[in-house]
């Protein structure tokens, strides 16, 4: 009888991302369309192992079993394997996109797409490519 090794699915490895939270704080201070966001309602993570299709994702946690452990309503995850080449400014733009999913009222995520970024920032689809020149939305912290 032949034995077949079944590939194990790689487990996700998350780390808390205070740098993302600091970026979000700065963005919320200057962008009217996301000023409704309370950062105490959002968990920020970097996922280090897997390679899902998206660059990042916003999750609504209301009604999810995770709420047994936290009252936080939303989470934003950066998939580091997909954006390890991003500059600080590209990460800020990606975070801004994810923050725009968080509703002013209720828990249902706001649907929007990358076309919104063209309308808002005049960015084309190549904004996420290596070495892309993108607008500076906020200043980077020095430590």
C-alpha positions as CSV (number, residue, x, y, z in Angstrom):
1,X,0.0,0.0,0.0
2,X,1.4,3.4,-1.0
3,X,1.6,6.1,1.5
4,X,0.7,9.6,0.6
5,X,1.9,12.6,2.5
6,X,-0.8,15.1,2.8
7,X,0.5,18.7,2.9
8,X,-0.3,20.3,6.2
9,X,-2.1,23.6,6.0
10,X,0.2,26.3,7.3
11,X,-1.2,27.9,10.5
12,X,-1.6,31.6,10.7
13,X,0.7,33.4,13.1
14,X,-0.5,36.8,14.3
15,X,1.2,39.6,16.2
16,X,-0.4,42.7,17.7
17,X,0.5,45.8,15.6
18,X,0.8,48.9,17.7
19,X,2.5,50.7,14.7
20,X,-0.7,50.2,12.7
21,X,-2.7,51.6,15.6
22,X,-0.5,54.7,15.6
23,X,-0.9,55.1,11.9
24,X,-4.7,54.8,12.3
25,X,-4.7,57.4,15.1
26,X,-2.9,59.9,12.8
27,X,-5.2,59.2,9.9
28,X,-8.4,59.6,12.0
29,X,-7.1,63.0,13.1
30,X,-6.9,64.3,9.5
31,X,-9.5,62.4,7.5
32,X,-13.1,63.5,8.0
33,X,-14.5,60.3,6.5
34,X,-13.1,58.1,9.2
35,X,-13.2,60.5,12.3
36,X,-16.1,58.4,13.7
37,X,-13.8,55.5,14.4
38,X,-13.0,54.8,18.1
39,X,-9.6,53.0,18.2
40,X,-10.7,51.2,21.3
41,X,-13.2,49.3,19.0
42,X,-10.5,48.1,16.6
43,X,-7.8,45.4,17.0
44,X,-4.7,45.6,14.7
45,X,-2.7,42.6,13.7
46,X,-0.1,41.5,11.3
47,X,-0.4,37.9,10.0
48,X,3.1,36.6,9.3
49,X,2.8,33.1,7.8
50,X,0.1,32.5,5.2
51,X,-0.3,34.1,1.8
52,X,-4.0,34.7,1.3
53,X,-5.0,36.7,-1.8
54,X,-5.8,40.1,-0.1
55,X,-3.1,42.5,1.1
56,X,-5.2,43.3,4.2
57,X,-8.7,42.7,5.5
58,X,-11.1,44.4,7.9
59,X,-13.3,42.1,10.0
60,X,-16.5,42.7,11.9
61,X,-16.2,40.8,15.2
62,X,-19.8,41.3,16.4
63,X,-21.4,37.9,16.9
64,X,-18.1,36.1,16.4
65,X,-17.0,33.6,19.1
66,X,-13.9,35.8,19.6
67,X,-16.2,38.2,21.5
68,X,-16.1,35.8,24.3
69,X,-12.6,37.2,24.9
70,X,-13.0,40.8,23.8
71,X,-15.6,43.4,23.4
72,X,-13.8,44.9,20.4
73,X,-16.1,45.2,17.4
74,X,-13.6,45.2,14.5
75,X,-10.2,44.0,13.5
76,X,-7.8,44.9,10.7
77,X,-5.1,42.5,9.6
78,X,-2.2,43.2,7.3
79,X,-0.9,40.0,5.5
80,X,2.8,40.7,5.8
81,X,3.8,38.1,3.3
82,X,2.0,40.0,0.6
83,X,3.2,43.5,1.5
84,X,6.7,43.0,2.9
85,X,8.0,45.3,0.2
86,X,5.5,48.2,1.0
87,X,6.9,51.5,2.0
88,X,5.5,53.3,5.0
89,X,3.4,55.5,2.8
90,X,1.9,52.5,0.9
91,X,1.0,50.9,4.3
92,X,-0.7,54.1,5.3
93,X,-2.8,54.1,2.2
94,X,-3.7,50.4,2.7
95,X,-4.7,51.1,6.3
96,X,-6.8,54.1,5.2
97,X,-8.6,51.8,2.7
98,X,-9.3,49.2,5.5
99,X,-10.5,51.9,8.0
100,X,-13.0,53.1,5.4
101,X,-14.8,49.7,5.9
102,X,-15.7,50.6,9.5
103,X,-19.2,52.1,9.7
104,X,-20.2,55.2,11.5
105,X,-23.3,53.4,12.8
106,X,-23.8,49.7,13.4
107,X,-21.5,46.7,12.9
108,X,-22.0,45.9,9.2
109,X,-18.8,46.7,7.2
110,X,-19.0,49.4,4.6
111,X,-18.6,48.0,1.1
112,X,-16.2,49.8,-1.2
113,X,-13.4,49.0,-3.6
114,X,-10.1,50.3,-4.9
115,X,-11.9,52.6,-7.3
116,X,-12.6,54.7,-4.2
117,X,-8.9,55.4,-4.0
118,X,-8.8,56.8,-7.4
119,X,-11.7,59.1,-6.5
120,X,-10.1,60.1,-3.2
121,X,-6.3,60.1,-3.8
122,X,-6.1,60.0,-7.6
123,X,-4.2,56.8,-7.3
124,X,-4.0,54.3,-10.1
125,X,-4.0,50.5,-9.8
126,X,-0.2,50.5,-9.6
127,X,0.0,52.2,-6.2
128,X,0.7,48.8,-4.5
129,X,3.7,47.9,-6.8
130,X,7.2,47.9,-5.5
131,X,8.8,51.3,-5.5
132,X,5.5,53.0,-6.5
133,X,5.5,56.7,-5.7
134,X,2.4,57.5,-3.6
135,X,1.2,60.5,-1.7
136,X,2.3,61.0,1.9
137,X,-0.8,61.1,4.0
138,X,0.9,61.3,7.4
139,X,4.4,61.6,8.7
140,X,6.3,58.5,9.9
141,X,7.1,58.4,13.6
142,X,10.7,58.2,14.6
143,X,10.6,55.5,17.2
